[in-house]
Amino acid sequence: MSVSTVAATDQQSVCAPLPVLGQDVTVPLVTGGEVTYAALDYAASAPALQRVWDDVAAYAPYYGSVHRGAGHLSRLSTELFENARKTVAGFLDCRGTDQVVFTRSTTDSLNLLARALPAGCQVFVFETEHHASLLPWRHAQVTCLDAPRTPQQAVRTLELALADRDPYGPALVCVTGASNVTGELWPVRELAAAAHAHGARIVLDAAQLAPHHPVSVRDLDVDWVAFSGHKLYAPFGAGVLAGRADWLREAEPYLAGGGASRGVARRADGGVDVQWHDGEARHEAGSPNVIGAYAIASACTALTEAGFDTLVAREQHLIRTVREGLAEVPEVRVLSLFDADAPRVGVISFVVAGWNSAHFAAALSAEYGIGVRDGLFCAHPLLRTLLGGDPRTRGECGGPDAAVRVSFGAGTPDEHVERFVTAVGELVRNGAKWTYRTENGRCVPSV
């Protein structure tokens, strides 16, 4: 890295985090007193950007039904909803013929696409995927590929698998952009090239990528991309599936109902004939979540205006702080598929010798006011591969072997990750200050 690059990175690292809700929330400590809550579980749900909250609040008095009424508020809401679609298309750098369908989440988006697969479609997916992108295809002909240990191995593994497929049938590859366990970036562009070279299509699970890096459908040359609003600082119950129109247009509607139908007529025999819409409305039956769609569009605009170069540089500073801090604690093992220099986003999972993950996460919360995640992170095959039978004692709260995950993003203050690093070192050196027990499957402080 050049001197100028280092200087630029250091300058970016002191830039203020984007304003998010909850920055001033305080929580009680079991040892007494209160502390400002350190929200370090962004990979599950990121806090709402203040900009998103303000935009939604400004629109709320004008809320009306979408595509349903002639009144002013209905027409205003319809315009806002369709403009949100255009904003998302721009954020993703979609092709002119692509569709942007609003869904409930990444999981919903990928299940929608699974319902739209042509007959006989073969699906190729790595065991490293989140369950949202691993499970929807189980009614298709699925090939689950072994976890690669380098980005290059991921491409070679896919190429070998595709070479053995039926060359005349439809095929789909599903791959994550950034792992929700390790934070590592996957070689999406190279995987897309391999898929297309073998006549397959590819869908990108960008749930963990889009909040941290720009995603260009054109540049990555993916056929579809899916992501969730609640990970993109817009927690209002909406998601996106964007990409090629043909499979979506030819499939039966994901949900049957008003909005998806262009015309309905009763037949003489008592049955019903339906003409379905061809565009995005085909898979958006019912009253759309206009607030969720608008919130996503607001977040897309806010991140774009903030500049991903600045956001990425600042996040890399936070990643270095955490990784260097954890490296100073010999009892900590950070989980990775690729090597230590692999590019990644602010998602880091680890295990601690002598600690059960639930116990460690509970102590971080109760004694330091730090919120992280423990468990298998809805990526059970990947975690079991990464854990590899690593011997860890159970601690005060027993349970299956699992890991602790710390994750952060554009709204994270430096103090939060610094407190986390300090807390890890203190817990490992000195042990917990409190006793804990298992209650309803969770590790909690003993009363």
C-alpha positions in Angstrom: 0.0 0.0 0.0 1.4 3.4 -1.0 2.0 6.2 1.5 -0.7 8.3 -0.2 -3.1 5.4 0.2 -2.3 5.0 3.8 -2.7 8.7 4.5 -6.1 8.7 2.7 -7.2 5.7 4.7 -6.1 7.2 8.0 -8.0 10.4 7.1 -11.1 8.5 6.2 -10.9 6.5 9.5 -11.7 9.6 11.5 -14.8 10.5 9.5 -17.9 10.4 11.6 -20.2 7.4 11.3 -23.5 8.0 9.6 -26.3 9.0 12.0 -28.4 6.0 13.0 -31.2 5.5 15.5 -30.2 4.2 19.0 -26.8 5.9 19.2 -27.7 7.4 22.6 -29.5 4.4 24.0 -28.2 3.3 27.4 -28.5 -0.1 28.9 -28.0 -1.4 32.5 -25.0 -3.5 33.5 -25.3 -6.3 36.0 -22.3 -4.9 37.8 -24.1 -1.6 38.4 -24.7 1.6 36.4 -25.5 2.1 32.8 -23.5 2.4 29.6 -24.2 3.5 26.0 -25.3 0.4 24.1 -22.7 -0.8 21.5 -24.8 -2.4 18.7 -22.4 -4.8 17.0 -24.9 -7.2 15.4 -25.3 -5.4 12.1 -25.1 -8.6 10.1 -28.5 -9.6 11.6 -30.2 -6.2 11.4 -28.6 -2.8 11.1 -30.1 0.1 12.9 -32.2 2.5 10.9 -30.3 5.4 9.3 -31.6 8.7 10.8 -32.1 9.8 7.2 -34.4 6.9 6.5 -36.4 7.5 9.6 -36.8 11.2 8.8 -37.9 10.4 5.2 -40.5 7.9 6.3 -41.8 10.2 9.0 -42.2 13.0 6.5 -44.1 10.7 4.1 -46.3 9.0 6.8 -49.1 11.7 6.9 -49.5 11.2 3.1 -49.6 7.4 3.2 -52.2 5.9 0.9 -53.0 2.7 -1.0 -50.7 1.9 -4.0 -52.1 1.3 -7.5 -55.6 1.3 -6.0 -57.2 4.8 -5.8 -57.9 8.0 -7.7 -57.4 10.2 -4.7 -54.4 12.5 -4.2 -52.7 10.5 -1.5 -53.1 7.2 -3.4 -51.6 8.8 -6.5 -48.8 10.3 -4.4 -48.1 6.9 -2.8 -48.1 5.2 -6.1 -45.6 7.7 -7.6 -43.4 7.3 -4.5 -43.5 3.5 -4.8 -42.6 3.4 -8.4 -39.9 6.1 -7.9 -38.5 3.8 -5.2 -38.2 1.1 -7.8 -36.2 3.4 -10.1 -34.0 4.4 -7.2 -33.2 0.8 -6.4 -32.5 0.0 -10.0 -30.0 2.9 -10.1 -28.4 1.8 -6.9 -27.8 -1.7 -8.3 -26.9 -0.4 -11.8 -29.5 -2.6 -13.4 -29.8 -3.2 -17.1 -32.6 -1.4 -18.9 -34.7 -4.6 -19.3 -34.3 -5.8 -15.6 -37.2 -5.9 -13.2 -37.1 -4.7 -9.6 -39.6 -6.7 -7.5 -40.2 -5.6 -3.9 -40.4 -8.6 -1.5 -40.3 -9.0 2.3 -36.6 -10.0 2.6 -33.7 -11.8 0.9 -35.2 -15.0 2.0 -38.5 -14.1 0.3 -36.7 -12.9 -2.8 -34.8 -16.2 -3.3 -37.9 -18.3 -2.6 -39.7 -16.2 -5.2 -37.0 -17.0 -7.7 -37.1 -20.7 -6.7 -40.8 -20.7 -7.6 -39.9 -19.2 -11.0 -37.4 -21.8 -12.0 -38.1 -23.6 -15.3 -38.9 -27.3 -15.2 -35.9 -29.4 -14.9 -33.7 -26.6 -13.7 -30.4 -27.6 -12.0 -29.2 -25.5 -9.1 -25.6 -25.3 -7.9 -25.0 -23.8 -4.5 -22.0 -24.0 -2.1 -22.5 -25.4 1.4 -21.2 -22.1 2.7 -24.4 -20.2 1.9 -26.8 -18.7 4.5 -29.9 -20.9 4.8 -31.8 -18.2 2.9 -29.8 -19.0 -0.2 -29.2 -22.7 0.6 -32.7 -24.0 1.3 -35.2 -22.5 -1.2 -34.0 -24.8 -4.1 -34.7 -28.1 -2.4 -37.6 -28.9 -4.9 -35.2 -28.5 -7.8 -32.2 -30.7 -8.8 -29.7 -29.3 -6.3 -25.9 -29.9 -6.3 -24.4 -28.7 -3.0 -20.7 -27.9 -3.5 -18.0 -28.3 -0.8 -16.6 -25.2 0.9 -13.7 -23.8 -1.0 -10.5 -22.6 0.8 -9.5 -20.0 -1.7 -11.5 -17.8 -4.1 -9.8 -19.5 -7.0 -10.8 -22.9 -5.7 -14.4 -21.7 -5.6 -14.3 -20.9 -9.3 -12.6 -24.2 -10.2 -15.1 -26.2 -8.1 -18.0 -24.5 -9.8 -16.5 -25.0 -13.3 -16.0 -28.7 -12.7 -19.6 -29.1 -11.4 -21.1 -27.2 -14.3 -19.1 -29.3 -16.8 -20.9 -32.4 -15.7 -24.4 -31.0 -15.9 -27.0 -31.5 -18.7 -25.8 -28.9 -21.2 -29.3 -28.5 -22.7 -31.3 -27.9 -19.6 -31.7 -24.7 -17.6 -29.3 -24.2 -14.7 -28.8 -21.6 -11.9 -25.9 -20.8 -9.6 -26.6 -19.2 -6.3 -23.8 -17.5 -4.4 -23.2 -15.0 -1.6 -21.4 -11.7 -2.2 -20.0 -11.5 1.4 -20.3 -14.3 4.0 -22.5 -13.7 6.9 -20.1 -15.7 9.0 -16.6 -14.7 8.0 -17.3 -11.4 6.1 -15.1 -12.6 3.3 -15.9 -11.3 -0.2 -16.6 -14.0 -2.8 -15.3 -13.8 -6.4 -18.7 -13.0 -7.8 -17.6 -11.7 -11.2 -15.5 -14.8 -11.9 -18.2 -17.1 -10.7 -20.7 -15.3 -13.0 -18.3 -15.8 -15.9 -17.9 -19.5 -15.2 -21.7 -19.9 -14.9 -22.4 -18.1 -18.2 -19.6 -20.0 -20.0 -21.5 -23.2 -19.2 -24.9 -21.9 -20.1 -26.1 -21.3 -16.5 -27.5 -18.2 -14.8 -26.5 -16.8 -11.5 -28.2 -15.1 -8.6 -26.3 -13.0 -6.1 -27.3 -13.0 -2.4 -26.2 -9.5 -1.6 -27.7 -9.3 1.9 -24.3 -8.8 3.5 -22.6 -7.1 0.5 -25.0 -4.3 -0.4 -24.8 -2.5 3.0 -21.0 -2.3 2.7 -20.0 -2.2 -1.0 -21.4 -0.9 -4.2 -23.2 -3.7 -6.2 -23.4 -3.3 -10.0 -25.5 -5.9 -11.8 -23.8 -4.9 -15.0 -20.3 -5.0 -13.8 -20.6 -8.3 -11.9 -22.7 -9.6 -14.8 -25.1 -11.4 -12.5 -28.6 -12.3 -13.7 -30.4 -11.5 -10.4 -29.5 -9.9 -7.1 -31.4 -10.2 -3.8 -31.0 -8.2 -0.6 -32.9 -7.1 2.5 -33.9 -3.6 3.7 -33.3 -4.5 7.4 -29.6 -5.0 6.7 -29.4 -1.9 4.6 -30.4 0.5 7.5 -34.1 0.4 6.4 -35.9 -2.0 8.9 -39.4 -1.8 7.6 -40.0 -5.3 6.4 -39.1 -5.1 2.7 -36.6 -6.7 0.4 -35.6 -6.7 -3.3 -35.2 -9.2 -6.1 -33.8 -7.4 -9.2 -32.7 -8.9 -12.5 -33.8 -10.6 -15.7 -37.5 -10.6 -16.5 -38.1 -13.7 -18.5 -38.2 -16.4 -15.9 -40.3 -14.2 -13.6 -42.6 -13.3 -16.5 -43.2 -16.9 -17.4 -43.7 -18.2 -13.9 -47.0 -18.4 -12.1 -47.4 -15.5 -9.7 -45.6 -16.0 -6.4 -48.8 -15.0 -4.6 -52.2 -15.0 -6.3 -54.4 -12.0 -5.6 -55.2 -8.4 -6.3 -52.5 -6.5 -8.0 -51.0 -9.5 -9.7 -54.0 -9.9 -12.0 -54.8 -7.7 -15.0 -58.2 -9.2 -15.5 -60.5 -11.8 -14.0 -63.6 -13.4 -15.5 -66.0 -16.1 -14.3 -66.5 -18.9 -16.7 -69.8 -20.5 -17.5 -68.7 -23.7 -15.8 -68.2 -21.8 -12.6 -64.4 -21.6 -12.8 -62.3 -18.4 -13.1 -60.1 -17.2 -15.9 -57.2 -14.9 -15.0 -54.9 -12.7 -17.0 -51.7 -12.0 -15.0 -49.5 -9.0 -15.3 -46.2 -9.4 -17.1 -44.2 -6.8 -15.1 -43.1 -6.5 -11.5 -46.8 -6.5 -10.3 -47.1 -10.1 -11.3 -45.2 -11.0 -8.1 -46.4 -8.2 -5.9 -49.9 -9.3 -5.1 -51.8 -7.6 -2.3 -51.2 -4.0 -1.0 -47.5 -3.3 -1.4 -45.3 -2.3 1.5 -44.9 1.2 0.2 -43.2 2.4 3.4 -40.7 -0.5 3.3 -40.0 0.2 -0.4 -39.5 3.9 0.3 -37.2 3.2 3.2 -35.0 1.0 1.0 -34.9 3.7 -1.6 -34.0 6.3 1.0 -31.2 4.1 2.3 -29.9 3.6 -1.2 -29.8 7.4 -1.7 -28.1 8.0 1.6 -25.4 5.5 1.1 -24.8 6.7 -2.4 -24.5 10.3 -1.3 -22.2 9.4 1.6 -19.9 7.7 -1.0 -18.9 4.1 -0.8 -15.2 5.0 -1.1 -15.5 6.8 2.2 -17.7 4.2 3.9 -15.4 1.3 2.8 -12.3 3.1 4.0 -13.8 3.8 7.4 -15.1 0.3 7.7 -11.6 -1.1 6.9 -10.2 0.9 9.8 -12.8 -0.7 12.1 -12.0 -4.2 10.7 -8.3 -3.6 11.4 -9.0 -2.5 15.0 -11.0 -5.7 15.7 -8.7 -8.1 13.9 -5.6 -6.7 15.5 -7.2 -6.6 18.9 -8.4 -10.3 18.7 -4.9 -11.3 17.4 -3.5 -10.2 20.7 -5.6 -12.8 22.6 -4.1 -16.3 22.0 -7.3 -18.0 23.2 -9.3 -16.4 20.3 -9.5 -18.2 17.0 -11.1 -16.1 14.1 -13.0 -18.2 11.6 -12.1 -17.9 8.0 -12.3 -19.8 4.7 -9.7 -17.9 2.8 -6.4 -16.4 4.0 -6.0 -13.5 6.4 -5.5 -11.0 3.6 -8.7 -11.8 1.8 -11.0 -8.8 1.3 -13.9 -8.7 3.7 -16.7 -6.6 5.2 -17.3 -5.8 8.9 -18.4 -9.3 9.9 -16.1 -11.4 12.1 -16.8 -14.7 13.8 -14.6 -16.4 16.4 -14.4 -18.9 19.2 -12.7 -18.6 22.6 -10.9 -21.4 24.3 -12.5 -22.2 27.6 -15.8 -20.5 26.8 -19.1 -21.5 25.4 -20.2 -18.9 22.8 -23.5 -18.2 24.5 -21.8 -17.6 27.8 -19.2 -15.2 26.2 -21.9 -13.3 24.3 -24.0 -13.0 27.4 -21.1 -11.6 29.4 -20.3 -9.0 26.7 -23.9 -7.8 27.0 -24.5 -8.0 30.7 -21.1 -6.6 31.8 -20.1 -4.3 29.0 -23.3 -3.3 27.2 -22.1 -4.9 23.9 -24.6 -6.6 21.6 -23.2 -9.4 19.5 -24.6 -12.7 18.1 -23.8 -16.2 19.1 -24.8 -19.5 17.5 -24.6 -20.9 14.0 -25.9 -17.8 12.2 -28.4 -19.7 9.9 -25.3 -21.2 8.2 -25.1 -24.5 9.9 -23.0 -26.5 7.3 -20.5 -23.6 7.0 -20.0 -23.3 10.8 -19.6 -27.0 11.2 -16.9 -27.0 8.5 -15.1 -24.0 10.1 -15.3 -25.3 13.6 -13.9 -28.6 12.5 -14.2 -30.2 15.9 -12.3 -27.4 17.6 -12.3 -28.4 21.4 -13.9 -25.7 23.5 -15.1 -26.1 27.0 -18.8 -25.3 27.8 -18.4 -22.6 30.3 -21.3 -21.8 32.7 -23.9 -22.1 29.9 -23.7 -25.4 28.0 -25.0 -26.0 24.5 -23.8 -27.1 21.1 -20.5 -25.9 19.7 -21.0 -22.5 18.1 -19.3 -19.2 17.6 -19.5 -15.5 18.5 -20.0 -13.0 15.7 -19.3 -9.2 15.9 -20.5 -7.1 13.0 -20.6 -3.4 12.3 -21.0 -0.9 9.5 -21.6 2.7 8.5 -23.2 3.8 11.8 -20.6 2.2 14.1 -18.5 4.6 16.3 -14.9 3.8 16.9 -15.6 3.6 20.6 -17.9 0.6 20.2 -15.3 -1.6 18.5 -12.6 -0.4 20.9 -14.8 -1.3 23.9 -15.4 -4.7 22.3 -11.7 -5.4 21.9 -11.0 -4.3 25.5 -13.9 -6.5 26.8 -12.7 -9.6 25.0 -9.3 -9.3 26.5 -10.6 -8.7 30.0 -13.0 -11.6 29.9 -10.4 -14.0 28.7 -7.8 -12.8 31.2 -10.0 -12.3 34.2 -13.2 -14.3 33.6 -16.7 -13.1 34.0 -17.6 -10.9 36.9 -21.1 -12.5 37.2 -22.6 -16.0 37.2 -24.9 -17.1 34.4 -27.5 -19.8 33.8 -29.5 -21.2 30.9 -33.1 -20.0 30.7 -35.4 -20.9 27.8 -32.4 -21.9 25.7 -30.5 -18.6 26.3 -27.6 -17.8 28.6 -28.6 -15.1 31.0 -27.2 -13.5 34.2 -28.2 -15.3 37.4 -30.4 -13.2 39.7 
